[in-house]
């Protein structure tokens, strides 16, 4: 019976060590802030447009992507560190045309902590220069 007890203790210790590591890792994770979109207020046909999505915070740092009609159009982003945590930025550029008129662009951020990505949308109206 003593051998069973002594054989059990190392397994129990390993279990509690793994549990402690999991808890520490989970505690170190935090969701990112909500996406912030910056864009020109007036968009004219043939203008070069840049939509910028900025997400602050999150551990691990989030990925940030742009979608249009639920299709990913840009997954590139840069991450910089600040005293408040990571700042992740994705800029998407295009030449405004009739195809972008009345379109909704969505920025999503995700780092796996939340059940669903955080998102923000922007509605684009493209004006004719002659209207």
N, C-alpha and C positions, 0 to 999 in steps of 0.2 A: 504494500500500500504506500510506503514511503517513496518508492520509485515513481509511482503514478503522480504523487503530489509534486515531487521535485521535477518530473517531466512536464507537468502542467504549468509550473511557474514561468519558465522561459517563454512558452507560447503566450501566456497571458501578458507578460511583459512586452513582448513584441506587438501584440494587439494594441495595448495601450499606447505604446510608442507611435505606432502607425496612426492611431486615432488622434493623438496629440498633434502629429505632423499635419494631418488633414485639417484639423480645427485651426491651426496656425495659418495654413495656406488660405483657408476660407476667410479667416479674419483679415488677411492682408488684401483680399480682393474687395473692390468697390466699383459701383457702376459709374459710367461717365456722366458728365453733365449733358443737358439737352443741346442738340445742334443749334447753332446760330448761323443764319444765312445772311450774307450781304450781297447786294446786286444793285444795278442801276435802277432808278425809279422810272425812267423813261427809256424805252427801247425802240429804236428806229430800224427799219429794214436796212440791211447791209452793215449795221454797226457790229464791231467786234465786242462781244459780251463775255464777261467773266462772272460766274457765280462762285462765291466762296462760302464754304461750309466750315465752321470752326467748332471744335468740341474740346472742352476743358475737363481735365481730371480723368479718373478711372484707373483702376489697377486690376489687371494689366491695362496698358494704354489701349484705347479702342481702335478699330479700323473704321474708316469713314468712306462712304461711297455715294455716288449720285445715281439716281434711277429716273427713267422717263417711261411712262406707260408700263410700270412694273418690270422694266428691263434695265439691268445694270449698264450704265454708259461710261462710268469712270470709277475705278477702284484705287487710283493712285493717291497717296497722301504723304504728308511729311509730319514728323513728330519732333517737337522741341520740348525741352524740360524747363519748367519755371519753378519758383519757390512753392507754388500752389499745386504742382504736379504736371503731368504732360499736357501739351497743347497740340492737338492734331488738326491739320488743315488739308482740305481737298478743294482745289480750284478746278472748275470745269469751264472751258472757253468754247465759244462757237460764234459763227457769223449769223446774225439774226435774219431769218427769212420767213416766208409765209408758213413753212412747216412748223415753226416754233410758236406761231400765233395761237393763243389760247391753250397752250400746253401747261401741264403741271410737272414741275421738276421736284424730286424728293431727295433729301439728304438723309442717310441712315448712319447711325453709329452703333457699334456693338463690340463688347469685349467679353461676351460669354457669361457675364454675371447675372444679367436680367433674363427673363424668359423670352422677351421679344426685343428687337432693336429699338432704339429711340429714333424718332424721325421728325422732320419738319419739311413742309412743302412751300413752294413758291409758284404763283400763277404768273405766266408770262404773256404780256400783250405786246405784239410787234406792230408799231405804227408806220404807216407810209410816210416818207419824208415830204410828200406833196399833199398830204391830206390836211 
